[in-house]
Amino acid sequence: MSEHTRRPIRRHFQRPAREHAFDAALWLLLCVPVLWRSDPNDGGSWPLVALGVTVLGGCVAVSRRWPPVPLALVVAASLTVTPELFTPSYGPALVAFGYLAGRRQERTRGALWLFAAVAAAGLLLTTVTGTPLGQWFTLLLALALAVVAPWLIGRYVRQYDRLVRSGWELADRMEREQAAVADRERLRERSRIAGDMHDSLGHDLALIAVRAGVLEVDPGLGPDQQRAAGELRRAAADATARLRDVIGVLREDDAAAPTTPPGETVEDLVARARASGLSVTLATVPVPTLPGMAGPALHRVVQEGLTNAAKHAPGAPVSVTIAPEPYEGAVRVHVLNGPGTTAPPLPSGGTGLVALDERVRLAGGTLTHGTAADGGFTLEAVLPRNPPPSPPTAPTSARELDRARRKVRRGLAQAIWIPLALLTALGLLMSGVALWTQHRSYLEPEEYARLRIGQPYEEAAEDLPARPLDGPPHDAPAEPPGTDECRYYRTTLLAALPVYRLCFTSGRLADKAEVP
């Protein structure tokens, strides 16, 4: 036996014991009607009992792997007993395997094809055997009630279980997403704190270096003091370089974040820089207050401009201009410094402007920077007074939950309109066949009037419909004595009563009457 053949067998025997117990109980339950109806004491035979029990056992064994196969086998077994499909022996099996097929089958196309094949086979069997067409309608009714209805119930249970399972899966995924969002928020907060540490400490170290550079070249100090000031300036430069290396080492979760002085305004920032020896002029007083993220972004632009001037252009004058834009709703901040004239510049980390550009962008503004015409540096930002709110986005779990709900609703809608369409088609078909059969047994009044007593049957048959009714109507009067055969025909297409009665004796019309 090949590995490809052994693998399904191993999976079959590795199934949980609960499934095996359920299959065994189902088999025993379905065997009871077969044993009862096929008992030899009731006119059955033991070979039929053994065959039925064996077929049901095979159907239960393959019902999990191939759900439509057991249903097809039980339908075939029922049709061999009666063309009306429903039998006491296999009726419970039809209901059970119809439900299991809907419950376990992923797609519906195979089951729908099976239902259509059963209906077609029943029509073919009715045509070949010459049985009345009403027997085929009985088969369709049995198919709808004993097979299709349980199958639809199974489909509903499957869709409901899928919705419940999807809900639990999405709840678990949402829980993991919330944990991931919390981790991302912590990392984002730490990154923000790292940026604030870089901005504030870098700014303060630059101011220390400016003061030390002024003292280093002050002629009023002795050589030792000037040398100490130079060492202080170099130490500030080294501290700035080390700050870039340790910027990723942040505080613990329960420690306070080192930021700029709380509540510091742009005027306070400029005054602090001016007190440190930086030549700064502020063109706009008072500075406008911006809402949301635009206010901190404005403070950061001025701080970054002063820090860059202190680091890269020591001794150069700095001008800060804040003015409203010509169009309403925005503020322009411009920081300009000339080329350095005193101490050599400090090293640059190259990340301050990148972080500043991101902060300005998140505030809804734009940032530009570059070299001025006199060799200095210019930094400019345009910030909105009313930043546009960021559009809300639905989380992935909510979108998937909505998708799962739509899928289940679509499946439930199919479970509703499919039986309605089948019942409608069955009703139209039965109505059409009923009109057709009534037309075939309808004897027109003119033809009835032309019939004469004593007329040979061969001559009268030329005016008679294709087939008579199956028998006399209920509570019809007794037929005339001495006649060989009486035939009944409809007087109208729609009404069942009254009917025409034609009685023949020795091949001739002996009596004709309208039976009320």
KOLMARTI-442867 format. One record per residue (C-alpha): x negated, y negated, z. Coordinates in pm, whole numbers, padded with zeros to 5 digits, always signed. Last residue first. Layout:
<recs>
XYZ/...
</recs>
This chain:
<recs>
+07303-01627-01115/+07263-01348-01376/+07339-01459-01728/+07464-01154-01918/+07386-00919-02204/+07506-00560-02237/+07457-00258-02464/+07173-00374-02689/+07065-00067-02882/+06775+00180-02838/+06988+00457-02683/+07126+00213-02426/+06976-00131-02370/+07048-00392-02103/+06958-00761-02144/+06974-00982-01834/+06915-01358-01869/+06800-01539-01555/+06947-01803-01321/+06724-01874-01137/+06345-01910-01119/+06350-02273-01228/+06053-02420-01413/+06061-02289-01770/+06437-02235-01797/+06658-01932-01874/+06388-01687-01771/+06408-01328-01894/+06520-00998-01739/+06515-00651-01897/+06754-00365-01833/+06685-00004-01929/+06882+00317-02001/+07234+00189-01944/+07510+00417-01814/+07624+00195-01531/+07588-00183-01565/+07309-00326-01342/+07397-00423-00988/+07414-00791-00903/+07089-00975-00818/+07010-01014-00448/+06643-01094-00523/+06562-01139-00888/+06542-00838-01122/+06199-00706-01216/+05854-00794-01350/+05996-01058-01580/+05995-00986-01950/+05698-01007-02190/+05629-01163-02527/+05960-01345-02549/+06260-01194-02744/+06380-01312-03086/+06201-01047-03296/+06271-00786-03027/+06645-00798-03120/+06581-00627-03453/+06368-00351-03305/+06614-00311-03015/+06903-00242-03248/+07204-00479-03214/+07502-00312-03048/+07602-00629-02861/+07468-00928-03051/+07171-01159-02976/+07197-01496-03154/+07310-01675-02836/+06995-01567-02649/+06783-01711-02929/+06963-02045-02903/+06937-02041-02520/+06555-02000-02530/+06412-01694-02360/+06119-01778-02130/+05900-01480-02026/+05577-01600-02198/+05648-01958-02091/+05663-01851-01730/+05324-01681-01765/+05170-01997-01913/+05327-02227-01657/+05198-02007-01375/+04853-01990-01535/+04835-02368-01552/+04956-02412-01195/+04712-02148-01069/+04428-02321-01251/+04522-02662-01117/+04541-02525-00764/+04210-02343-00798/+04041-02655-00933/+04178-02859-00644/+04072-02592-00394/+03723-02581-00543/+03691-02959-00547/+03807-02979-00186/+03568-02698-00092/+03274-02888-00253/+03386-03230-00128/+03354-03149+00241/+03029-02953+00262/+02879-03197+00012/+02968-03482+00244/+02808-03292+00532/+02487-03250+00334/+02482-03617+00239/+02542-03716+00599/+02254-03488+00704/+02022-03649+00451/+02130-03998+00552/+02064-03915+00916/+01719-03777+00836/+01632-04094+00641/+01752-04314+00930/+01537-04112+01170/+01245-04146+00930/+01285-04523+00917/+01311-04546+01295/+00998-04331+01340/+00801-04546+01096/+00872-04861+01289/+01096-05126+01133/+00917-05441+01034/+01008-05781+01164/+00910-06074+00943/+00650-06303+01105/+00800-06630+01212/+00696-06935+01007/+00465-07174+01198/+00634-07505+01285/+00370-07781+01308/+00164-07605+01044/-00220-07602+01062/-00464-07731+00800/-00829-07662+00886/-01159-07832+00805/-01523-07766+00893/-01800-07978+00741/-02175-07931+00775/-02462-08174+00726/-02689-08211+00428/-02576-08564+00341/-02318-08437+00084/-02157-08193+00331/-02220-07820+00335/-01918-07590+00362/-01599-07499+00547/-01233-07432+00467/-00954-07292+00686/-00585-07240+00606/-00278-07228+00829/+00002-06989+00931/-00122-06927+01287/-00241-06581+01181/-00451-06747+00911/-00607-06988+01162/-00704-06696+01388/-00847-06496+01099/-01054-06793+00978/-01182-06848+01331/-01293-06485+01360/-01488-06512+01034/-01628-06854+01133/-01761-06719+01461/-01904-06398+01319/-02230-06515+01161/-02438-06452+01473/-02640-06770+01435/-02988-06841+01568/-03046-07179+01740/-03162-07486+01548/-03498-07657+01603/-03495-07954+01843/-03429-08315+01736/-03284-08448+01407/-03020-08199+01286/-02826-08276+00970/-02492-08460+01005/-02175-08324+01164/-01818-08322+01037/-01508-08170+01205/-01173-08218+01025/-00829-08124+01164/-00526-08151+00934/-00173-08128+01079/+00135-07992+00901/+00516-08036+00887/+00576-08342+00674/+00375-08404+00360/+00095-08659+00384/-00071-08437+00644/-00089-08552+01003/-00432-08652+01138/-00703-08501+01356/-01059-08628+01298/-01360-08502+01491/-01694-08675+01420/-02031-08529+01518/-02363-08714+01534/-02676-08503+01486/-02904-08438+01784/-02914-08061+01738/-02784-07954+01396/-02755-07573+01396/-02660-07485+01752/-02501-07809+01875/-02322-07870+01545/-02203-07508+01529/-02067-07530+01882/-01892-07862+01812/-01726-07721+01499/-01629-07396+01676/-01470-07590+01960/-01276-07818+01724/-01145-07519+01528/-01070-07329+01849/-00857-07607+01994/-00653-07625+01673/-00610-07245+01677/-00495-07259+02037/-00216-07503+01933/-00124-07323+01608/-00056-06993+01786/+00282-07105+01909/+00365-07474+01910/+00138-07768+01818/+00078-08063+02051/-00056-08370+01871/-00393-08509+01987/-00355-08844+02162/-00580-08993+02037/-00711-08936+01686/-01066-09022+01575/-01263-08828+01834/-01634-08921+01834/-01909-08687+01948/-02280-08747+02017/-02367-08434+02216/-02548-08499+02545/-02363-08253+02773/-02118-08524+02880/-02014-08562+02514/-01940-08187+02494/-01726-08206+02809/-01544-08512+02675/-01477-08340+02343/-01333-08034+02519/-01124-08246+02754/-00978-08442+02457/-00906-08114+02276/-00714-07994+02579/-00823-07750+02849/-00526-07582+03015/-00734-07298+03154/-01110-07342+03111/-01219-07133+02813/-01193-06759+02850/-01337-06482+03071/-01060-06220+03107/-00974-06113+03459/-01042-05757+03565/-00781-05480+03597/-00842-05317+03258/-01220-05334+03291/-01407-05618+03119/-01562-05592+02777/-01883-05450+02632/-01839-05513+02259/-01999-05858+02277/-02319-05707+02423/-02536-05742+02114/-02404-06082+02000/-02446-06217+02349/-02808-06103+02342/-02879-06353+02064/-02709-06638+02254/-02903-06544+02566/-03227-06559+02368/-03140-06910+02245/-03052-07018+02599/-03384-06875+02716/-03558-07070+02441/-03399-07394+02562/-03489-07315+02923/-03847-07238+02824/-03861-07573+02644/-03726-07748+02955/-03993-07576+03164/-04262-07694+02921/-04126-08050+02940/-04127-08032+03321/-04486-07906+03325/-04602-08164+03073/-04456-08452+03275/-04120-08609+03211/-04054-08969+03103/-04144-08890+02743/-03818-08681+02702/-03887-08430+02423/-03814-08115+02628/-03542-08294+02824/-03338-08349+02508/-03394-07989+02399/-03279-07863+02741/-02960-08063+02712/-02893-07929+02364/-02975-07571+02474/-02729-07602+02759/-02463-07728+02516/-02528-07431+02287/-02505-07194+02581/-02167-07344+02673/-02031-07305+02320/-02162-06952+02288/-02008-06868+02622/-01668-07005+02518/-01658-06875+02162/-01824-06539+02218/-01622-06471+02531/-01304-06576+02350/-01387-06341+02063/-01455-06056+02303/-01129-06132+02481/-00949-06111+02150/-01120-05781+02073/-01024-05653+02416/-00667-05757+02357/-00666-05586+02017/-00808-05269+02173/-00543-05276+02445/-00272-05343+02188/-00400-05056+01974/-00388-04821+02272/-00034-04933+02354/+00066-04883+01991/-00084-04534+01999/+00112-04449+02313/+00427-04588+02153/+00354-04385+01842/+00318-04067+02049/+00653-04132+02214/+00807-04217+01879/+00675-03887+01742/+00831-03694+02030/+01161-03875+01976/+01130-03811+01602/+01085-03440+01661/+01376-03434+01905/+01602-03619+01661/+01490-03404+01370/+01583-03093+01568/+01926-03236+01649/+01983-03336+01285/+01865-02998+01160/+02093-02822+01408/+02387-03026+01278/+02300-02950+00917/+02273-02576+00990/+02602-02576+01182/+02773-02751+00891/+02627-02507+00638/+02745-02214+00851/+03096-02359+00863/+03084-02397+00484/+02983-02032+00447/+03265-01927+00681/+03513-02114+00451/+03360-01979+00129/+03368-01611+00227/+03691-01498+00399/+03919-01794+00321/+03804-01899-00028/+03720-01548-00150/+04049-01412-00013/+04239-01687-00198/+04045-01618-00516/+04115-01246-00487/+04486-01314-00434/+04478-01533-00743/+04332-01237-00931/+04618-01019-00810/+04864-01276-00942/+04729-01203-01288/+04912-00873-01294/+04696-00562-01345/+04583-00468-01696/+04271-00286-01573/+04039-00475-01809/+04197-00817-01751/+04206-00786-01373/+03846-00665-01364/+03735-00954-01583/+03917-01204-01362/+03761-01050-01050/+03416-01057-01208/+03460-01425-01296/+03564-01512-00941/+03274-01312-00797/+03029-01478-01038/+03154-01826-00942/+03104-01747-00573/+02753-01615-00642/+02662-01926-00845/+02775-02140-00553/+02564-01932-00313/+02252-01972-00528/+02299-02348-00565/+02336-02416-00193/+01972-02445-00091/+01811-02367+00244/+02000-02048+00326/+02022-01952+00692/+02351-02092+00819/+02543-02080+00490/+02434-01720+00428/+02498-01632+00792/+02858-01757+00769/+02929-01560+00452/+02753-01259+00605/+02988-01263+00905/+03312-01335+00716/+03246-01072+00448/+03135-00820+00713/+03461-00875+00904/+03657-00798+00583/+03453-00484+00499/+03673-00210+00643/+04003-00400+00660/+03969-00494+00292/+03964-00835+00122/+03849-00833-00239/+04191-00823-00417/+04037-00587-00674/+04042-00316-00405/+03792-00054-00287/+03515-00110-00542/+03568-00485-00499/+03490-00457-00126/+03157-00282-00186/+03059-00547-00442/+03148-00825-00198/+02944-00651+00074/+02643-00629-00157/+02669-00993-00269/+02691-01116+00092/+02393-00903+00193/+02186-01053-00095/+02276-01421-00032/+02070-01445+00292/+01738-01310+00154/+01480-01310+00437/+01716-01326+00734/+01990-01106+00586/+01746-00834+00475/+01789-00596+00772/+02157-00684+00827/+02239-00591+00468/+02041-00268+00489/+02235-00164+00800/+02564-00258+00635/+02483-00043+00333/+02386+00252+00554/+02705+00228+00761/+02918+00210+00447/+02744+00505+00283/+02765+00719+00595/+03136+00645+00639/+03205+00707+00270/+03021+01038+00292/+03230+01120+00604/+03557+01095+00416/+03875+00890+00449/+04233+01011+00490/+04290+00874+00837/+04151+01185+01015/+03849+01158+00787/+03769+00820+00952/+03697+00562+00685/+03913+00289+00841/+03773+00329+01193/+03411+00397+01109/+03408+00107+00863/+03585-00124+01111/+03327-00038+01384/+03019-00068+01161/+03030-00448+01168/+02986-00456+01546/+02702-00205+01543/+02516-00402+01275/+02566-00732+01459/+02437-00582+01785/+02126-00449+01610/+02062-00782+01437/+02098-00974+01765/+01862-00737+01948/+01603-00766+01670/+01629-01146+01681/+01584-01150+02058/+01280-00924+02031/+01097-01193+01844/+00980-01110+01490/+00648-00925+01461/+00809-00623+01296/+00935-00825+01000/+00612-01028+00970/+00415-00703+00946/+00646-00576+00674/+00614-00904+00483/+00228-00873+00492/+00209-00505+00398/+00322-00558+00038/+00065-00829-00044/-00202-00628+00139/-00143-00339-00100/+00000+00000+00000/
</recs>
